[in-house]
Amino acid sequence: MSERGVLSDLLGERSVIDMGIRKDATVEEAILCSHRRRRHCTCTVLLKDIEVDLSRMRDCLSQAEEGISLWRKDSRFKNQFSAQKTWQLIRETKAKCSWSRGIWFSQATPKFSFMMWLATLDRRSTMDRILCWNPSIDATCVLCKNAPEFRDHLFFECSYSFQVWEHLIKGMLRNSYTNIWSGIMLLISDRKKEKKKLFCIRYALQSAMYVLWRERNKVKHREKLMPKVVLKKMLDKDIRNKLSLLRSKRVKGMEGALQFWFVTRA
């Protein structure tokens, strides 16, 4: 069995045809057809080696040897399957995002991370996007009722969400505090920060975004908006519960995270 891989990838479609093999031929046809019309220009060392491989495979078939499944790994084929290599081959590879680690991080809550991932890609159904589908709709932010709703406004330029964000984060960031989306993305991507501090910033951000989006949807469905004071207390409690859980699990680098959070509340 050859490990050379797909002939058209190795030689190009023209060279395969020059070997006398049809472009859409099956592996069986390529192996069993020994009387092919070859072009003289194909007499290279590589093509001769491929002819030897085909001849050897033909002999193996005549001896009724059992076939072997080969899996592609980079430019070669191996008899061992790798889910990682296969996934890399079938997916469309794009440049690594600088913000990816700030969203998908250890001990995060998956639904929070997913929500923020969509927001980062600007794929949430904010009113500025809905306005493109229905120009007659009211695009005013339902949380502050003072400005059009779009991602950067909702997180956290809106007077309602701004106060929630400031309550959670300002004690940790001090002079580096910001409520501007681009600045926040830089903060969560800064891996130079202490692990427990970076986790608290990231988790507080995702928790706030998730709850604010939920409150926004509640108002859209004619429910009452939760008072800011109540929302702040609820978020603070949820974050403390998460940090307490990490302490009980003895997660490395997170030993003093709960105490750190309490200090920033002062």
Secondary structure, DSSP 8 states (H G I E B T S, - for coil): ---S--HHHHH-HHHHHHTT--TT--HHHHHH--S----GGG--HHHHHHHHHHHHHHHHHHTT------EEETTEEESS--HHHHHHHHS------TTHHHHS-TT--HHHHHHHHHHHTT-S--HHHHHHH-TTS--B-TTTSSSB--HHIIIIISHHHHHHHHHHHHHHHGGG----HHHHHHHHT-TTS-HHHHHHHHHHHHHHHHHHHHHHHHHHTT-----HHHHHHHHHHHHHHHHHHHHHHT-TT-TTHHHHHHHHH-
